[in-house]
Amino acid sequence: TAIPDNRRSGILGQASILTVTANGIDTSPVVRGVWMLENLLGTPPSPPPPDVEPFDPDTRGTTSIRQQLEKHRENPTCYDCHRKIDPMGFAFESFDAIGQWRDSYAKNIPVDASGKMPNGSEYNGIVEFKDVLLERKTQIARAFTSKLISYATGRRMEPADRPAIDAIVEELDRRGNGFYDLVELIVLSRTFQSI
């Protein structure tokens, strides 16, 4: 199905991202949410406490992944992390496991791609979610810059690299946050040139 460009635009609508955050058969708002926190925002969730047993909520009577996750969040041990993870993943539910657009799940159950972030921001669908993400534009630019420069240099970024990353992010913002500008700024950076 052809979909409007504003739903598919940017890296978040790319089939490669949508496929790597699914298992090939089903989507998972949890996997997609964790991917967003780790890779786009640079704030990976903490691992579950070591003394927490795998939780298998009673999902009888649920008809959607959203309802199953609501049952899961009823466990106080799971709530704190999942209130951050799940809204990041729900935005992508209109994309199936291989990145195709869908309006409903099996048995014609409508997709609900809405969410409420921990800060109270709400969205309904991927387009509004992208607007919510723009509130964190600098955080996203910093995380993406750090990931890309780490890839380019073949090493993890350390606290000592923060000034270089900040300088790149600042100049990138002045230039309009384009990807080609980011690549150029990384290649011209002392961090990259000193490898």
Backbone torsions as a table, in degrees:
resi	resn	phi	psi	omega
1	THR	NA	128.5	175.6
2	ALA	-72.2	136.1	179.6
3	ILE	-123.8	153.9	179.9
4	PRO	-59.0	145.7	-177.0
5	ASP	-56.3	-34.6	-175.6
6	ASN	-66.7	-19.3	175.6
7	ARG	-82.0	-31.1	-173.9
8	ARG	-97.0	-12.6	-170.9
9	SER	-63.5	149.5	176.5
10	GLY	78.1	178.7	-176.6
11	ILE	-68.9	-25.3	-177.0
12	LEU	-69.7	-18.9	178.5
13	GLY	-100.9	5.0	-178.8
14	GLN	-76.8	135.7	-179.8
15	ALA	-58.3	-32.6	-179.7
16	SER	-62.4	-42.9	178.7
17	ILE	-69.3	-44.0	-177.6
18	LEU	-67.0	-32.4	179.7
19	THR	-76.5	-41.5	-178.7
20	VAL	-68.1	-19.2	179.5
21	THR	-101.3	20.6	175.3
22	ALA	-136.4	175.6	-177.3
23	ASN	-104.6	11.8	179.7
24	GLY	92.8	-18.8	179.5
25	ILE	-120.1	-49.6	-177.2
26	ASP	-121.2	157.5	171.9
27	THR	-90.6	162.5	176.6
28	SER	-142.7	108.1	175.7
29	PRO	-57.4	-29.4	179.6
30	VAL	-68.2	-49.4	180.0
31	VAL	-62.6	-43.8	179.9
32	ARG	-67.5	-37.5	178.2
33	GLY	-66.1	-43.3	177.3
34	VAL	-62.8	-42.0	178.2
35	TRP	-58.6	-44.3	179.4
36	MET	-61.0	-48.2	-178.8
37	LEU	-62.2	-43.5	-178.1
38	GLU	-71.7	-48.7	-168.3
39	ASN	-95.7	-30.0	-177.5
40	LEU	-100.9	-34.8	-177.7
41	LEU	-104.0	-14.1	179.5
42	GLY	69.1	25.6	-179.3
43	THR	-129.6	70.6	-178.0
44	PRO	-61.3	143.7	177.9
45	PRO	-69.4	154.1	176.3
46	SER	-67.8	149.3	175.0
47	PRO	-67.5	157.2	177.7
48	PRO	-60.2	148.6	177.3
49	PRO	-56.8	146.1	-175.6
50	PRO	-63.5	-24.8	-177.4
51	ASP	-89.2	4.4	-179.1
52	VAL	-87.3	123.8	176.0
53	GLU	-75.9	148.3	174.3
54	PRO	-54.1	131.8	-174.7
55	PHE	-100.4	124.5	177.8
56	ASP	-116.9	90.5	-176.5
57	PRO	-66.1	155.3	175.3
58	ASP	-75.7	103.1	-176.1
59	THR	-102.0	15.3	176.9
60	ARG	-59.0	137.5	178.6
61	GLY	88.1	-7.0	177.6
62	THR	-85.0	147.9	-178.7
63	THR	-118.4	-6.1	-177.9
64	SER	-141.5	163.3	176.6
65	ILE	-62.0	-35.3	178.6
66	ARG	-59.9	-46.0	179.9
67	GLN	-65.2	-37.4	178.0
68	GLN	-64.2	-41.1	179.7
69	LEU	-71.1	-32.1	174.6
70	GLU	-61.7	-41.7	176.0
71	LYS	-61.7	-42.0	-179.5
72	HIS	-61.5	-42.7	-178.1
73	ARG	-69.6	-10.4	175.9
74	GLU	-68.6	-19.5	176.3
75	ASN	-78.2	117.3	-176.8
76	PRO	-57.3	-30.6	179.6
77	THR	-67.1	-30.5	-176.6
78	CYS	-91.9	-22.7	-169.8
79	TYR	-57.6	-50.0	-170.4
80	ASP	-58.3	-45.7	179.6
81	CYS	-73.5	-42.0	-175.1
82	HIS	-71.4	-20.5	174.7
83	ARG	-69.3	-21.3	176.4
84	LYS	-92.6	-38.8	-175.0
85	ILE	-74.8	-53.0	-170.1
86	ASP	-58.6	-44.9	179.7
87	PRO	-61.9	-29.8	177.7
88	MET	-67.8	-28.9	-178.8
89	GLY	-91.1	-31.1	-178.3
90	PHE	-59.1	-30.7	-178.1
91	ALA	-59.0	-24.7	-175.0
92	PHE	-96.7	5.2	-175.7
93	GLU	-66.9	-16.4	175.3
94	SER	-76.1	-6.2	175.1
95	PHE	-107.8	130.7	-179.9
96	ASP	-78.6	-169.8	-173.7
97	ALA	-66.2	-18.3	177.1
98	ILE	-114.6	13.7	173.7
99	GLY	89.7	8.0	176.7
100	GLN	-79.9	146.2	177.8
101	TRP	-70.9	142.8	175.6
102	ARG	-145.1	146.7	176.0
103	ASP	-103.7	-15.4	-179.3
104	SER	-147.6	157.5	173.5
105	TYR	-86.8	-173.9	174.6
106	ALA	-57.2	154.4	-180.0
107	LYS	62.5	25.0	176.9
108	ASN	57.3	30.8	173.3
109	ILE	-77.9	121.1	-176.9
110	PRO	-62.9	142.5	175.0
111	VAL	-73.5	135.6	173.8
112	ASP	-114.4	101.3	-177.7
113	ALA	-103.5	33.8	178.8
114	SER	-99.9	165.0	178.1
115	GLY	-167.6	165.8	176.7
116	LYS	-130.0	121.3	-178.2
117	MET	-76.9	159.7	179.0
118	PRO	-57.0	-27.2	179.1
119	ASN	-83.0	0.8	178.2
120	GLY	98.4	-13.6	177.7
121	SER	-63.1	137.1	-180.0
122	GLU	-120.3	154.0	176.8
123	TYR	-144.5	158.9	173.9
124	ASN	-133.2	91.3	179.2
125	GLY	100.9	168.9	-173.2
126	ILE	-65.3	-35.3	-178.9
127	VAL	-65.1	-47.2	178.1
128	GLU	-67.2	-34.0	177.8
129	PHE	-61.1	-42.1	178.4
130	LYS	-61.4	-37.3	176.2
131	ASP	-63.6	-40.8	177.0
132	VAL	-62.3	-40.9	179.3
133	LEU	-63.9	-30.9	-179.9
134	LEU	-62.7	-20.9	174.8
135	GLU	-64.6	-17.8	-178.5
136	ARG	-117.0	32.3	-174.3
137	LYS	-54.8	-45.2	-178.2
138	THR	-67.5	-40.4	177.9
139	GLN	-61.9	-42.5	179.3
140	ILE	-65.3	-44.5	179.4
141	ALA	-61.0	-41.3	180.0
142	ARG	-65.3	-46.1	-178.9
143	ALA	-64.4	-43.5	-178.7
144	PHE	-66.9	-41.0	177.4
145	THR	-61.3	-45.3	179.5
146	SER	-61.2	-43.7	178.7
147	LYS	-62.8	-45.2	-175.9
148	LEU	-69.9	-40.6	179.6
149	ILE	-70.5	-31.9	174.7
150	SER	-63.3	-43.9	177.4
151	TYR	-63.3	-44.8	-176.6
152	ALA	-65.7	-33.8	-177.8
153	THR	-94.7	-13.0	-179.8
154	GLY	74.0	22.6	178.6
155	ARG	-146.8	159.5	176.2
156	ARG	-70.9	146.3	174.3
157	MET	-78.3	139.8	-178.6
158	GLU	-110.5	166.6	176.8
159	PRO	-53.9	-32.3	178.9
160	ALA	-65.8	-18.8	179.3
161	ASP	-84.6	-9.7	-175.1
162	ARG	-56.3	-45.5	179.0
163	PRO	-58.7	-39.7	178.9
164	ALA	-66.1	-42.4	178.5
165	ILE	-64.3	-43.8	178.9
166	ASP	-60.3	-40.9	179.4
167	ALA	-64.4	-41.4	178.0
168	ILE	-63.8	-45.7	-178.8
169	VAL	-62.7	-40.4	179.4
170	GLU	-64.0	-47.6	178.8
171	GLU	-66.7	-37.7	178.0
172	LEU	-60.3	-42.0	177.8
173	ASP	-62.6	-42.6	178.1
174	ARG	-60.6	-32.9	-178.1
175	ARG	-87.6	-4.8	176.9
176	GLY	101.4	11.4	174.8
177	ASN	63.0	36.3	177.6
178	GLY	-83.6	147.7	-178.3
179	PHE	-64.0	-42.5	-179.5
180	TYR	-63.2	-37.5	175.8
181	ASP	-63.3	-39.8	178.8
182	LEU	-61.7	-45.9	179.0
183	VAL	-60.6	-45.0	179.5
184	GLU	-61.0	-45.9	-178.9
185	LEU	-63.4	-37.1	177.6
186	ILE	-66.8	-46.5	-178.5
187	VAL	-63.2	-34.3	-179.7
188	LEU	-83.6	-8.1	-176.4
189	SER	-73.4	151.2	176.3
190	ARG	-61.9	-34.9	179.8
191	THR	-58.5	-44.6	-179.7
192	PHE	-73.9	-44.0	-174.8
193	GLN	-71.3	-13.8	-179.1
194	SER	-97.1	12.2	179.0
195	ILE	-82.8	NA	NA
